[in-house]
Structure formats: C-alpha cells, structure tokens
Amino acid sequence: MDEWVVVARPRGYDAYSVASMVFKPNTNTSIDIKLPIEAANWDSYSVELQLMNDAKNKVPSFNNISMITNSHSAKGFQLVAWNASGTSLSYRIAVTVHVFDAKQ
C-alpha cells in the first residue's frame, strides 16, 4: 500500500488508498499499513474500511469477514481481519484515514 491520495485539512489530513488482501480460511490475517505522512498525535483519528470486489465495486455484504485496526503508531497501523468461512477469500480494501494532529 504505497500509493495514497492525501488531502490536507486544518491541523491534520485525510488519506485514501486501496490494498489487496487474501483472507485465509478460519483464521486471522494481518497486514501493516504505513501512513503517507507521520501522525504526531493519534488521539483523534478514524480509519474506514470498505471491501471491494475485483471490479472495484463495493461489496454490500461480507458476513464472513470482520476487520479491526491494531498497533497504532505515528507511522501507521496494522489491519487484522478474521475470515469465518471455510474458503480463502480475496478482496480489495479501500482504506480511508482521517488524522487530526493536535501538535501541529
């Protein structure tokens, strides 16, 4: 996940990117996501995740996949996903990060 679109905001920024991920069956899968700009303060941020199919359409229902973010630092975070199905699933993930940097 090296290509980001970054939009500057007062005292922060929004960043948008797309990653591909293969979810192994009945287990956790994780990837590390490096931010395009370091965030000095992670007190105010949000991460939005949206699964997409190969045609880049949003997937309306993904009951077998649950995703969380973990291990936040100024440089990035980890995305952890659980695949409850018995088969391997491959999706693109649209990642939107909103960072409010109180130290700027």
N, C-alpha and C positions, 0 to 999 in steps of 0.2 A: 504494500500500500504506500507507494511513493508519490503518486500524483494527487494533489489536493487542489481544490479551489478555495481560496481564503478571502473572506470579506471582513475588512476592518470595521470595528464598532468602537464607539467611545469606551475606553478602558477595557478593551477585550477584542475578541474576534469570533467569527463563525467559520468553520472549515467543513468541507464536503469531500468525500471520496467514496470509491467503490472497491470492495475486496471480493475475491472469490474464495470459497471455503468448502471443503468436503467434510461433512459431518459423519463420523464413523458410527456404526450401529450400537445402540445401547451403552453409550459411554460419553464422557466429556471430551470435547475438542477445544483447543485454545490457540489463539494467535496473538502476537504482540503488535500493537498499533502505535507507531511513532507519530507524534504530532508534528505538523509542519513548522510550528513556532512554539517554543517552550512557554509553558504557562507558569508564571511565578506563584500564582495562588489558585489552588484547586477548590477553594471554599465555595465558589459559585460557578458551577458548570453543569452541563447536562449533555448526555450522549443519546441520540436517537438512532435506532437500528431498524432497517426495513429489508426483509428478504425479497429478492427478485429472481425470476427465472432467467434462462439464457437469452430470451428475447428482451430482457430488461424491463419486463412488466412486473409490477408489484404482486407478490403472492398474497392473496386475500386470506388464506388460512394456512397456518403451519403448526397444527396441534402437536406434532411430534418434536418440534424444536423449541427450546427455551434458551434465551440468551441473557447474559449479565455482563457487566463490566467489572473489572477487578484490578487490583495492584496499581492504583493511580500514582503517577509521579509528574514532575514538571515536564518530562519528556514524552509521556504517553501513558498508555494503559493496556490492559490485557482484556481481550474479548473471550469469554468462556461460553460454550454452547453445549447443551445436552440434547442428544438425539434419542428419543424414546422408541423409535421404530427399530425393527429388526434388519433394516436395509440401510446401506450407505446412501446419503443424500448430498447432492451438490447444488449450491446456490451462490448467487452473488449477494453481497450485503452492502446496502447503501448506509454509510456512516455519516452522521451529522454531529458535529461537536460545537457546542456553544460555550465559550470561555469568557468569564468576567474576571479580569485581573485587577484586584483591588490595590496592588502595589505599583501600578503604572502611574 
